[in-house]
C-alpha cells in the first residue's frame, strides 16, 4: 500500500487552509489531537480479559402454577 507523498500533503494543506482559514487551523489540529489522545486512552483502558457475560436465566418461580 503506497503512502502519502509530498504533493498529496501539500494539496491537503492547501485545501485545509482554503476551507478553514489559517487562523482556525491550529485550533482544529489541537482538537483533533485531543480527540485522538482520548480514543487511545479509552482503548488502553479496556481490559482485554474482559468478556461479555451472558445474562443468567431468571430464577425458577417456586409458586404453584395458576389454573387457566
C-alpha positions as CSV (number, residue, x, y, z in Angstrom):
1,X,0.0,0.0,0.0
2,X,1.6,3.2,-1.1
3,X,2.0,6.1,1.4
4,X,1.1,9.7,1.0
5,X,3.6,11.6,-1.0
6,X,4.8,15.2,-0.7
7,X,2.5,16.6,-3.3
8,X,-0.5,15.0,-1.7
9,X,0.4,16.6,1.7
10,X,0.8,19.9,0.0
11,X,-2.5,19.7,-1.7
12,X,-4.2,18.6,1.5
13,X,-2.7,21.5,3.4
14,X,-3.8,23.9,0.7
15,X,-7.4,22.6,0.8
16,X,-7.5,22.8,4.6
17,X,-6.3,26.4,4.5
18,X,-8.9,27.3,1.9
19,X,-11.7,25.6,3.9
20,X,-10.9,26.6,7.4
21,X,-8.6,29.6,7.2
22,X,-5.1,29.9,8.6
23,X,-6.3,31.2,11.9
24,X,-8.5,28.2,12.7
25,X,-6.1,25.5,11.7
26,X,-4.1,25.5,15.0
27,X,-7.4,25.1,16.9
28,X,-8.6,22.4,14.6
29,X,-5.3,20.5,14.9
30,X,-5.4,20.8,18.7
31,X,-8.9,19.5,18.9
32,X,-8.1,16.6,16.6
33,X,-5.0,15.7,18.8
34,X,-7.2,15.8,21.9
35,X,-9.7,13.5,20.2
36,X,-7.1,11.0,19.1
37,X,-5.5,11.1,22.6
38,X,-8.9,10.4,24.2
39,X,-9.6,7.5,21.9
40,X,-6.2,6.0,22.6
41,X,-6.7,6.3,26.4
42,X,-10.1,4.7,26.1
43,X,-8.7,1.8,24.1
44,X,-5.9,1.4,26.5
45,X,-8.3,1.3,29.5
46,X,-10.3,-1.5,28.1
47,X,-9.1,-4.7,29.7
48,X,-8.6,-7.4,27.0
49,X,-9.5,-10.1,29.5
50,X,-13.0,-8.6,30.0
51,X,-15.6,-10.7,28.4
52,X,-19.3,-10.1,27.8
53,X,-21.1,-12.4,30.2
54,X,-24.4,-13.9,29.1
55,X,-27.3,-12.9,31.2
56,X,-28.3,-15.5,33.7
57,X,-31.7,-17.0,33.2
58,X,-34.3,-15.8,35.7
59,X,-34.7,-17.9,38.8
60,X,-37.4,-20.6,38.6
61,X,-40.6,-19.4,40.4
62,X,-41.4,-21.9,43.2
63,X,-45.0,-20.8,43.4
64,X,-47.6,-23.2,42.0
65,X,-48.9,-22.7,38.5
66,X,-52.2,-20.9,38.3
67,X,-55.0,-22.9,36.7
68,X,-56.3,-21.4,33.5
